[in-house]
Amino acid sequence: MKKSLCILVAMCVLAGCASVETTRSFNGMKVDQSAFVEHINGSVWGIYLLPMIPLIVPYEEGLVDVDTAVNMATRKARTLGYTRVTDLQTDCTSIWIAPTFVLWYKEVEVSCNAVK
C-alpha cells in the first residue's frame, strides 16, 4: 500500500508537461527579410487546486504562466543561435475540471519566429 501511494505521489509531482517544438519548413515561402527563420511553439500545462495553488506543474520549468512559456521559447531560440524573436503570441487557458469542484487545468502556449 505504501509503495503504491509513493508511486502515485511521484507521478503527480512529475506529471505536468512542458514542450518546445521548432520548424524551418515554410514550403519555399519568405517569412521575414532574413534568410534564417525558425518557427518556435512552446506549451506548458498543469493541474491547480482552485485556480491559484499548483498541484501538478512541469518540475524543471516552473509554474504554468506566460513568463514560463515565453522563457522556454526564447531560451530555445537562443540555443539555436538566433538573436531575436518576432510575432510573439501567447494563448492562456484555464478550465475547471467539473466533477472535482476544486481542480483546474491551466495551459499556456507561446508561438514566435526566431530570426538572425
C-alpha positions in Angstrom: 0.0 0.0 0.0 2.8 2.4 0.9 4.6 1.6 -2.3 1.5 2.3 -4.4 1.0 5.6 -2.6 4.6 6.7 -3.1 4.4 5.8 -6.8 1.1 7.8 -7.2 2.6 10.8 -5.4 5.7 10.7 -7.6 3.6 10.5 -10.8 1.6 13.5 -9.6 4.7 15.6 -9.0 6.2 14.7 -12.4 3.0 14.7 -14.5 3.0 18.3 -15.6 4.2 18.9 -19.1 6.3 21.4 -20.9 7.4 21.1 -24.5 9.1 23.2 -27.2 8.9 22.4 -30.9 10.6 24.1 -33.9 10.3 24.0 -37.7 12.1 25.6 -40.7 9.6 24.2 -43.2 7.8 27.0 -44.9 7.3 25.4 -48.4 9.6 27.9 -50.0 7.7 31.0 -48.7 9.5 34.0 -47.3 8.6 34.7 -43.7 10.9 37.6 -42.9 13.6 39.7 -44.7 16.2 37.4 -43.2 17.1 34.1 -44.8 17.4 32.5 -41.4 14.0 32.0 -39.7 12.7 29.3 -37.5 9.2 29.0 -36.0 9.1 28.1 -32.3 6.0 26.8 -30.5 6.1 26.1 -26.7 3.4 24.7 -24.4 3.2 24.3 -20.6 0.3 22.9 -18.7 -0.6 21.7 -15.2 -3.3 21.0 -12.6 -4.1 23.5 -9.9 -6.1 23.4 -6.7 -8.6 26.2 -7.2 -7.1 28.4 -9.9 -4.2 29.5 -7.6 -2.4 26.6 -5.9 -0.2 24.5 -8.2 -0.5 20.7 -7.7 0.9 19.2 -10.9 3.3 21.5 -12.8 6.4 21.0 -15.0 9.1 20.4 -12.4 12.0 21.9 -14.3 10.2 24.8 -16.0 8.2 26.3 -13.1 4.6 27.4 -12.9 2.0 27.5 -15.7 2.2 31.2 -16.7 3.1 33.4 -19.6 6.6 34.1 -18.1 7.5 30.4 -18.1 6.2 29.8 -21.6 8.0 32.8 -23.1 11.2 31.9 -21.3 11.1 28.4 -22.8 10.6 29.8 -26.3 13.2 32.5 -26.1 15.7 30.1 -24.5 15.2 27.7 -27.3 15.8 30.5 -29.9 19.0 31.5 -28.1 20.3 27.9 -28.0 19.6 27.6 -31.8 21.8 30.7 -32.4 19.1 33.2 -33.1 19.4 36.8 -31.9 15.8 38.0 -31.8 12.2 36.8 -32.0 9.2 38.3 -33.9 5.5 37.8 -33.9 5.4 36.6 -30.3 1.9 35.4 -29.4 0.5 33.7 -26.3 -2.7 31.8 -25.5 -3.8 31.1 -22.0 -6.4 28.6 -21.0 -7.9 27.9 -17.5 -10.6 25.3 -17.3 -12.5 24.0 -14.2 -12.4 20.2 -14.0 -16.2 19.7 -13.5 -16.5 16.6 -11.3 -13.9 17.7 -8.8 -15.2 21.1 -7.8 -11.7 22.3 -6.8 -9.3 21.3 -9.6 -8.4 23.4 -12.6 -6.5 22.6 -15.8 -4.2 25.5 -16.9 -2.3 25.8 -20.1 -0.2 28.5 -21.8 1.0 28.2 -25.4 3.5 30.6 -27.0 4.4 31.0 -30.7 7.1 33.1 -32.3 9.5 33.3 -35.2 13.3 33.3 -34.4 15.4 35.5 -36.7 19.2 36.0 -37.0 
